[in-house]
Amino acid sequence: MDQMRFDRAQKRVKKISGFYKHLIVYLIINAAHITMKAVNPDKGEEFFTFSTFSLAFFWGIGLLMHALSTFGPGAVLGSDWEERKIREIMDREKRQGKKWE
């Protein structure tokens, strides 16, 4: 059981790390994109238009989904949902005569 907890914790840390890497890339790329639009605008183009911020907007939606998948499952299923589900499946298979060894 301790190994399962360790594996789950390790998986969670990897998900959190992946989210923060995604966030850093999002911030760097969008800052560069918006800076380029501000410094070197296309001829006749205004800065405060949807096209200037569309990359950040749509990528932001993806980033929000990533955040929800990383930090949100506990809010929906409960923090011990995986452990309860594992026990339920093991108990069901034990009653049916299957062995885990």
C-alpha distances in whole Angstrom, upper triangle without the diagonal:
4,5,5,6,9,10,11,12,14,15,17,18,20,21,23,24,26,27,29,30,32,33,35,36,37,39,41,42,43,45,47,48,49,51,53,54,55,57,58,59,60,64,64,61,60,57,55,55,52,52,51,48,47,45,43,43,41,39,38,37,35,33,33,31,29,28,27,25,23,23,24,21,20,23,24,20,19,16,13,15,12,10,12,14,11,11,14,15,13,15,18,17,17,20,22,21,19,16,13,14
4,5,5,6,9,10,10,12,14,15,16,18,20,21,22,24,26,27,28,30,31,33,35,36,37,39,41,42,43,45,46,48,49,51,52,54,55,57,57,59,63,63,60,59,55,54,54,51,51,50,47,46,44,42,42,41,38,37,36,34,32,32,30,28,27,27,24,22,22,24,21,20,23,24,22,20,17,14,16,14,12,15,16,14,14,18,18,16,19,22,21,21,24,26,25,22,20,16,17
4,5,5,6,9,10,10,12,14,15,16,18,20,21,22,24,26,27,28,30,31,33,34,36,37,39,40,42,43,45,46,48,49,51,52,54,55,56,57,61,62,58,57,54,53,53,50,49,49,46,45,42,40,41,39,36,36,35,33,31,31,29,27,26,26,23,21,22,24,21,20,24,25,22,21,18,16,17,14,13,16,17,14,15,18,18,16,19,22,21,21,24,25,24,22,19,15,15
4,5,5,6,9,10,10,12,14,15,17,18,20,21,23,24,26,27,29,30,32,33,35,36,37,39,41,42,43,45,46,48,49,51,52,53,54,55,59,60,56,55,52,51,50,47,47,47,44,42,40,38,38,37,34,33,33,30,29,29,27,24,24,23,21,19,20,21,18,17,21,21,18,17,15,13,14,11,9,13,13,10,12,15,15,14,17,19,18,19,22,23,23,20,18,14,15
4,5,5,6,8,10,10,12,14,15,16,18,20,21,23,24,26,27,29,30,31,33,35,36,37,39,41,42,43,45,47,48,49,51,52,53,54,58,59,55,54,50,49,49,46,46,45,42,41,39,37,37,36,33,32,31,29,27,27,25,23,22,22,19,17,18,19,17,15,19,20,17,16,12,11,13,10,9,13,14,12,13,17,17,16,19,21,21,21,24,26,26,23,21,18,19
4,5,5,6,9,10,10,12,14,15,16,18,20,21,22,24,26,27,29,30,32,33,35,36,37,39,40,42,43,45,46,48,49,51,51,53,57,58,54,53,50,49,48,46,45,44,41,41,38,36,37,35,32,32,31,29,27,27,26,23,22,22,20,17,18,20,18,17,21,22,20,18,15,14,16,13,12,16,17,15,17,20,20,19,22,24,24,24,27,29,28,25,23,19,20
4,5,5,6,9,10,11,12,14,15,16,18,20,21,23,24,26,27,29,30,32,33,34,36,38,39,40,42,43,45,46,48,49,50,51,55,56,52,51,48,47,47,44,43,43,40,39,36,34,35,33,30,30,29,27,25,25,24,21,21,21,18,16,17,19,17,17,21,21,19,18,15,14,15,12,12,16,16,14,16,19,18,18,21,23,22,23,26,27,27,24,22,18,19
4,5,5,6,9,10,11,12,14,15,17,19,20,21,23,24,26,27,29,30,32,33,35,36,37,39,40,42,43,45,46,48,48,50,53,54,50,49,46,45,44,41,41,41,37,36,34,32,32,31,28,27,27,24,23,23,21,18,18,18,15,13,14,15,13,13,17,17,15,15,12,11,12,9,10,14,14,12,15,17,17,17,20,22,22,23,26,27,27,24,23,19,21
4,5,5,6,9,10,10,12,14,15,17,18,20,21,23,24,26,27,29,30,31,33,35,36,37,39,41,42,43,45,46,47,49,52,53,49,48,45,44,43,41,41,40,37,36,33,31,32,31,28,27,27,24,22,22,21,18,17,18,15,13,13,15,14,13,17,18,17,15,12,12,14,12,12,16,17,16,18,21,21,21,23,25,26,26,29,30,31,28,26,22,24
4,5,5,6,9,10,10,12,14,15,16,18,20,21,23,24,26,27,29,30,32,33,34,36,37,39,41,42,43,45,45,47,51,52,48,47,44,43,43,40,40,39,36,35,32,31,31,30,27,26,26,24,22,22,21,18,18,18,16,13,15,17,16,16,20,21,19,19,15,16,17,15,15,19,19,18,20,23,22,22,25,27,27,28,31,32,32,29,27,23,24
4,5,5,6,9,10,11,12,14,15,17,19,20,21,23,25,26,27,28,30,32,33,34,36,37,39,40,42,43,44,45,49,50,46,45,42,41,41,38,37,37,34,33,30,28,29,27,24,24,24,21,19,20,18,15,15,16,13,11,13,15,14,14,18,18,17,17,15,15,15,13,14,18,17,16,19,22,21,21,25,26,26,27,30,30,31,28,26,23,24
4,5,5,6,9,10,11,12,14,15,17,19,20,21,23,25,26,27,29,30,31,33,34,36,37,39,40,42,42,44,48,48,44,43,40,39,39,36,36,35,32,31,28,26,27,26,23,22,22,19,17,17,16,13,12,13,11,8,9,12,11,11,15,16,15,15,12,13,14,12,14,17,17,17,20,22,22,23,25,27,27,29,31,32,33,30,28,25,26
4,5,5,6,8,10,11,12,14,15,17,18,20,21,23,24,26,27,29,30,31,33,35,36,37,39,40,41,43,47,47,44,43,39,38,38,36,36,34,31,31,28,26,27,26,23,22,22,20,17,18,18,14,13,15,13,10,11,14,14,14,17,19,19,18,15,17,18,16,17,21,21,20,23,25,25,26,29,30,30,32,35,35,36,33,31,27,29
4,5,5,6,9,10,10,12,14,15,16,18,20,21,22,24,26,27,28,30,31,33,34,36,37,38,39,41,45,46,42,41,38,37,37,34,34,33,30,29,26,25,26,24,21,21,21,18,16,17,17,13,13,15,13,10,12,15,15,16,19,20,20,20,17,19,19,17,19,22,22,21,24,26,26,26,30,31,31,32,35,35,36,33,31,28,29
4,5,5,6,9,10,10,12,14,15,16,18,20,21,22,24,26,27,28,30,32,33,34,36,37,37,39,43,43,40,39,36,35,34,32,31,30,27,26,24,22,23,21,18,18,18,15,13,14,13,9,10,11,9,6,9,12,12,14,16,17,17,18,16,17,18,16,18,21,21,21,24,25,25,26,29,30,30,32,35,35,36,33,32,28,30
4,5,5,6,9,10,11,12,14,15,17,19,20,21,22,24,26,27,28,30,31,33,34,36,36,38,42,43,39,38,34,33,33,31,31,29,26,26,23,21,22,21,18,17,18,15,13,13,13,10,9,11,10,6,8,11,13,14,16,18,18,18,16,18,19,18,20,23,23,23,26,27,27,29,31,32,33,35,37,38,38,36,34,31,32
4,5,5,6,9,10,11,12,14,15,17,18,20,21,23,24,26,27,29,30,32,33,34,35,37,41,42,38,37,34,33,33,31,30,29,26,26,23,21,22,22,18,18,19,16,13,15,15,12,11,14,13,10,12,15,16,17,19,21,22,22,19,21,22,21,23,26,26,25,28,30,30,31,34,35,35,37,39,40,40,37,36,32,34
4,6,5,6,9,10,11,12,14,16,16,18,20,21,22,24,26,27,28,30,31,33,33,35,39,40,36,35,32,32,31,29,28,27,24,23,20,19,20,19,15,15,16,13,11,13,13,9,10,13,11,9,12,15,16,18,20,21,22,22,20,22,22,21,23,26,26,26,29,30,30,31,34,35,35,37,39,40,40,37,36,32,34
4,5,5,6,9,10,10,12,14,15,16,18,20,21,22,24,26,27,28,30,31,32,33,37,38,34,33,30,29,29,26,26,25,22,21,18,16,17,17,13,12,13,11,8,10,10,7,7,10,9,7,9,12,14,16,18,19,20,21,19,22,22,21,24,26,26,26,29,31,30,32,35,35,36,38,40,41,42,39,38,34,36
4,5,5,6,9,10,11,12,14,15,16,18,20,21,22,24,26,27,28,30,31,33,36,37,34,32,29,28,28,26,26,24,21,22,19,16,18,18,14,13,15,13,10,12,13,10,9,13,13,10,12,15,17,18,20,22,23,23,21,24,25,24,26,29,29,29,32,33,33,35,37,38,39,41,43,44,44,41,40,37,38
4,5,5,6,9,10,11,12,14,15,17,18,20,21,23,24,26,27,28,29,31,35,36,33,32,28,28,28,26,25,24,21,21,18,16,18,18,14,14,16,14,11,14,15,11,12,15,15,12,15,18,20,21,23,24,26,26,24,27,27,26,28,31,30,31,34,35,35,36,39,40,40,42,44,45,45,42,41,38,39
4,6,5,6,9,10,11,12,14,15,16,18,20,21,22,24,26,27,27,29,33,33,30,29,26,26,25,23,22,21,18,18,15,13,15,14,10,11,12,10,7,11,12,9,10,13,13,12,14,17,19,21,22,23,24,25,24,27,27,26,28,31,30,31,34,35,34,36,39,40,40,42,44,44,45,42,41,38,40
4,6,5,6,9,10,11,12,14,15,16,18,20,21,22,24,25,26,28,32,32,29,27,24,23,24,21,21,19,17,17,14,11,13,14,10,9,12,10,7,10,12,9,9,13,14,12,14,16,19,21,21,23,25,25,24,27,27,27,30,32,31,32,35,36,36,38,41,41,42,44,46,46,48,45,44,40,42
4,5,5,6,9,10,11,12,14,15,16,18,20,21,22,24,25,27,31,32,28,27,24,24,24,23,22,20,17,18,15,13,16,16,12,12,15,14,11,14,16,13,13,17,17,15,17,20,22,24,25,26,28,29,27,30,30,30,32,35,34,35,38,39,39,41,43,44,44,46,49,49,50,47,46,42,44
4,5,5,6,8,10,11,12,14,15,16,18,20,21,22,23,25,29,30,27,26,23,23,23,21,20,18,16,16,13,11,14,14,11,12,14,13,10,14,16,13,14,18,18,17,19,21,24,26,26,28,30,30,29,32,32,31,34,36,35,36,39,40,40,41,44,45,45,47,49,49,50,47,46,43,44
4,6,5,6,8,10,10,12,14,15,16,18,20,21,21,23,27,28,24,23,20,20,20,18,17,15,13,13,10,8,11,11,8,8,11,10,8,11,13,12,13,16,17,16,18,20,23,25,25,26,28,29,29,31,31,31,34,36,35,36,39,40,40,42,44,45,45,47,50,50,51,48,47,44,46
4,6,5,6,8,10,10,12,14,15,16,18,20,20,23,26,27,24,22,19,19,19,18,17,15,13,14,11,9,12,13,10,10,13,13,11,13,16,15,14,18,19,18,19,22,25,26,26,28,30,31,30,33,33,33,36,38,37,38,41,42,42,44,47,47,48,50,52,52,54,51,50,46,48
4,6,5,6,9,10,11,12,14,15,16,18,19,22,25,26,23,22,19,20,20,19,18,15,14,15,12,11,14,15,12,13,16,16,14,17,19,17,18,21,22,21,22,25,28,29,30,31,33,34,33,36,36,35,38,40,40,40,44,45,44,46,49,50,50,52,54,54,55,52,51,48,49
4,6,5,6,9,10,11,12,14,15,16,17,19,23,24,21,20,17,18,18,17,15,13,12,13,9,9,13,13,10,12,15,14,13,16,18,17,18,21,22,22,23,25,28,30,31,32,34,35,34,37,37,36,39,41,40,41,44,45,45,46,49,50,50,52,55,54,55,52,52,48,50
4,5,5,6,8,10,10,12,14,15,15,17,21,22,19,18,14,15,15,14,12,10,8,10,7,6,10,11,9,10,13,14,12,15,18,17,18,21,22,22,23,25,28,30,30,31,33,34,34,37,37,36,39,41,41,42,45,46,45,47,50,50,51,53,55,55,56,53,53,50,51
4,5,5,6,8,10,10,12,14,15,18,21,22,19,18,14,15,16,15,14,11,10,13,11,9,12,15,13,13,16,17,15,18,20,20,20,23,25,24,25,27,30,32,32,33,36,36,36,39,39,39,41,44,43,44,47,48,48,50,52,53,53,56,58,58,59,56,55,52,54
4,6,5,6,9,10,10,12,13,16,19,21,18,17,14,16,17,16,15,12,12,14,11,11,15,16,14,15,19,19,17,20,23,22,22,26,27,26,28,30,32,35,35,36,38,39,38,41,41,41,44,46,45,46,49,50,50,51,54,55,55,57,60,59,61,57,57,53,55
4,5,5,6,9,10,10,11,13,17,18,15,15,12,13,14,13,11,8,9,10,8,9,12,14,12,14,17,17,17,20,22,21,22,25,26,26,28,29,32,35,34,35,38,39,39,42,41,41,44,46,45,46,49,50,49,52,54,54,55,57,59,59,60,57,57,54,55
4,5,5,6,9,10,10,13,16,17,13,12,9,10,11,11,10,7,7,10,9,9,12,14,13,14,17,18,18,20,22,22,23,26,27,27,28,30,33,35,34,36,38,39,39,42,42,42,45,47,46,47,50,51,51,53,56,56,56,59,61,61,62,59,59,56,57
4,5,5,6,8,10,13,16,17,14,13,10,12,14,15,13,10,11,14,13,12,15,18,17,17,21,21,20,23,25,25,25,28,30,30,31,32,36,38,37,38,41,42,41,45,45,44,47,49,49,50,53,54,53,55,58,58,59,61,63,63,65,62,61,58,59
4,5,5,6,7,10,13,15,13,13,10,13,14,15,13,10,12,14,13,13,17,18,18,19,22,22,22,24,27,27,27,30,32,31,33,34,37,40,39,40,43,44,43,47,46,46,49,51,50,51,54,55,55,57,59,60,60,62,65,64,66,62,62,59,60
4,6,5,5,8,11,12,9,9,7,10,10,12,10,7,10,12,12,13,15,17,17,18,21,22,22,24,27,27,27,30,32,32,33,34,37,40,39,40,43,44,44,47,47,46,50,51,50,52,55,55,55,57,60,60,60,63,65,65,66,63,63,60,61
4,6,6,10,12,13,10,9,6,9,11,13,12,9,11,14,14,14,17,19,19,20,23,24,24,26,28,29,29,32,33,33,34,36,39,41,40,41,44,45,45,48,48,48,51,53,52,53,57,57,57,59,62,62,62,65,67,67,68,65,65,62,63
4,6,10,12,13,12,12,10,13,15,17,15,12,15,17,17,17,20,22,22,23,26,27,26,28,31,31,31,34,36,36,36,38,41,43,43,44,47,48,47,51,50,50,53,55,55,56,59,59,59,61,64,64,64,67,69,69,70,67,67,63,65
4,7,9,11,10,11,10,14,15,17,14,12,15,17,17,18,21,22,22,23,26,27,27,29,32,32,32,35,37,37,38,39,42,45,44,45,48,49,49,52,52,51,54,56,55,56,60,60,60,62,65,65,65,68,70,69,71,68,67,64,66
4,6,8,6,7,7,11,11,14,11,10,13,15,16,17,19,21,21,23,25,26,27,29,31,31,32,35,36,37,38,39,42,44,44,44,47,49,49,52,51,51,54,56,55,56,59,60,59,62,64,64,65,67,69,69,70,67,67,64,66
4,6,5,8,9,13,12,14,11,11,15,16,16,18,20,21,22,24,26,27,28,30,32,33,34,36,38,38,40,40,43,46,45,46,48,50,50,53,52,52,56,57,56,57,61,61,60,63,65,65,65,68,70,69,71,68,68,65,67
4,6,9,11,14,14,16,14,14,18,19,20,22,23,25,26,27,29,31,31,33,35,36,37,39,41,42,43,44,47,49,48,49,52,53,54,57,56,56,59,61,59,61,64,64,64,66,69,68,69,72,73,73,75,72,72,69,71
4,7,10,12,12,15,14,13,17,18,20,22,23,24,26,27,29,31,32,33,35,36,37,39,41,42,43,44,47,49,48,48,51,53,53,57,56,56,59,61,60,61,64,64,64,66,69,68,69,72,74,73,75,72,72,69,71
4,7,9,8,11,10,10,13,15,17,18,19,21,22,23,25,27,28,29,31,33,34,35,37,38,39,40,43,45,44,44,48,49,50,53,52,52,56,57,56,57,61,61,60,63,65,65,65,68,70,70,71,69,69,66,68
4,6,6,10,10,9,12,14,16,17,18,20,22,22,24,26,27,28,30,32,32,34,36,37,38,38,41,44,42,43,46,48,48,51,51,51,54,56,55,56,59,60,59,62,64,64,65,68,69,69,71,68,68,65,67
4,6,9,9,7,9,12,14,14,15,18,19,19,22,24,24,25,28,29,29,31,33,34,34,35,39,41,39,40,43,45,45,48,48,48,51,53,52,54,57,57,57,59,62,61,62,65,67,67,68,66,66,63,65
4,7,8,7,8,11,13,13,13,16,18,18,20,22,22,23,26,27,27,29,32,32,33,33,36,39,37,38,41,42,43,46,46,46,50,51,50,52,55,55,55,58,60,60,61,63,65,65,67,64,64,61,64
4,5,6,7,9,12,12,12,14,17,17,18,21,22,22,25,26,27,28,31,32,32,32,36,38,36,37,40,42,42,46,45,45,49,50,49,51,54,54,54,56,58,58,59,62,63,63,65,63,63,60,62
4,5,5,6,9,10,9,11,14,14,15,18,19,19,21,23,24,25,27,29,29,29,32,35,33,34,37,39,39,43,42,42,46,47,46,47,50,50,50,53,55,55,56,58,60,60,62,59,59,57,59
4,5,5,8,10,10,11,13,14,16,17,19,20,22,23,25,26,28,29,30,31,33,36,35,35,38,40,41,44,42,43,46,47,46,48,51,51,50,53,56,55,56,59,60,60,62,59,59,56,59
4,6,7,9,10,12,13,14,16,18,18,20,22,23,24,26,28,29,29,30,33,36,35,35,38,40,40,43,42,43,46,47,46,48,51,51,51,53,56,56,56,59,61,60,62,59,59,57,59
4,6,5,6,9,10,10,13,15,15,16,19,20,20,22,24,25,26,27,30,32,31,32,35,36,36,40,39,39,42,44,43,45,48,48,48,50,53,52,53,56,57,57,59,56,56,54,56
4,5,5,6,8,9,11,13,14,15,17,18,20,21,23,24,25,26,28,31,30,30,33,35,35,39,37,38,41,42,41,43,46,46,46,48,51,50,51,54,55,55,57,54,54,52,54
4,5,6,6,8,10,11,12,14,16,16,18,20,21,22,24,24,27,30,29,29,32,34,34,37,36,36,39,41,40,41,44,44,44,46,49,49,49,52,54,53,55,52,52,49,51
4,6,5,6,9,10,10,12,14,15,15,18,19,20,21,22,25,28,27,27,30,32,32,35,34,34,38,39,38,40,43,43,43,45,48,48,48,51,53,53,54,52,51,48,51
4,6,5,6,9,10,10,13,14,15,17,19,20,21,21,24,26,25,26,29,30,31,34,33,33,37,38,37,39,42,42,42,44,47,46,47,50,52,51,53,51,51,48,50
4,5,5,7,9,10,11,13,14,16,17,19,20,20,23,26,25,25,27,29,30,33,32,32,35,37,35,37,40,40,40,42,45,44,45,48,49,49,51,48,48,46,48
4,5,5,6,9,10,10,12,14,15,16,18,19,21,24,24,24,26,28,28,31,30,30,33,35,34,35,38,39,38,41,43,43,43,46,48,48,49,47,47,44,46
4,5,5,6,9,10,10,12,14,15,16,17,19,22,21,22,25,26,26,29,29,29,32,34,33,34,37,38,38,40,42,42,43,46,47,47,49,47,46,44,46
4,5,5,6,9,10,11,12,14,15,15,18,21,20,20,22,24,25,28,27,27,31,32,31,32,35,35,35,38,40,40,41,44,45,45,47,44,45,42,44
4,5,5,6,9,10,11,12,14,14,17,20,19,19,22,24,24,27,25,25,29,30,29,30,34,34,33,36,38,38,39,41,43,43,45,42,42,39,41
4,5,5,6,9,10,10,12,13,16,18,18,19,21,23,22,25,25,25,28,29,29,30,33,33,33,36,38,38,39,41,43,43,45,42,42,39,41
4,5,5,6,9,10,10,11,14,16,15,16,19,20,20,24,23,23,26,28,27,29,32,32,32,35,37,37,38,40,42,42,44,42,41,39,41
4,5,5,6,9,10,9,12,15,14,14,17,19,19,22,21,21,24,26,24,26,29,29,29,32,34,34,35,37,39,39,41,38,38,36,38
4,5,5,6,9,9,11,14,15,15,17,19,18,21,20,20,23,25,24,25,28,29,28,31,33,33,34,36,38,38,40,37,37,34,36
4,5,5,6,7,10,12,13,14,16,17,16,20,19,19,22,24,24,25,28,29,29,31,33,34,35,37,39,39,41,38,38,35,37
4,5,5,5,7,10,10,10,13,14,14,17,17,17,20,22,21,23,26,26,26,29,31,31,32,35,36,37,39,36,36,33,36
4,6,6,6,10,11,11,12,14,14,16,15,15,18,20,19,20,23,24,24,26,28,29,29,32,34,34,36,33,33,30,33
4,6,7,9,11,12,13,14,13,15,15,15,18,20,19,20,23,24,24,26,29,29,30,32,34,35,36,34,33,30,32
4,6,7,8,10,12,12,11,14,14,15,17,19,19,21,23,24,25,27,29,30,31,33,35,36,37,35,34,31,33
4,6,5,7,9,10,10,13,13,14,17,18,18,20,22,23,24,26,28,28,30,32,33,34,36,34,34,31,33
4,5,5,6,7,8,10,9,10,13,14,14,16,19,19,20,22,24,24,26,28,29,30,32,30,30,27,30
4,5,5,5,5,8,8,10,12,13,14,16,18,18,20,22,23,24,26,27,29,30,32,30,30,27,30
4,6,6,7,11,10,13,15,15,16,19,20,20,22,24,25,26,28,30,31,32,34,33,33,30,33
4,6,9,11,9,12,15,14,14,17,19,19,20,23,24,24,26,28,29,30,32,31,31,29,32
4,7,8,6,9,11,11,11,14,15,15,17,19,20,20,23,25,25,27,29,27,28,26,29
4,6,5,9,10,10,11,14,15,15,17,19,20,21,23,25,26,28,29,28,28,26,29
4,6,8,9,10,12,13,15,16,18,19,20,22,24,25,26,28,30,28,27,25,27
4,6,5,6,9,10,11,12,14,16,17,18,20,21,23,25,26,24,24,21,24
4,6,5,6,9,10,10,12,14,15,16,18,20,21,23,24,23,23,20,23
4,5,5,6,9,10,11,12,14,15,17,18,20,21,23,20,20,18,20
4,5,5,6,9,10,11,12,14,16,16,18,20,21,19,18,16,19
4,5,5,6,9,10,10,12,14,15,17,18,20,19,18,17,20
4,5,5,6,9,10,11,12,14,15,17,18,17,17,15,19
4,5,5,6,9,10,11,12,14,15,17,14,14,12,15
4,6,5,6,8,10,10,12,14,15,14,13,12,15
4,6,5,6,9,10,11,12,14,14,14,13,17
4,5,5,6,8,10,11,12,11,12,11,15
4,5,5,6,9,10,11,9,9,8,11
4,5,5,6,9,10,10,10,10,14
4,5,5,6,9,9,11,12,15
4,5,5,6,5,7,9,12
4,5,5,5,6,8,11
4,5,8,10,12,15
4,6,9,12,15
4,7,10,12
4,7,9
4,6
4
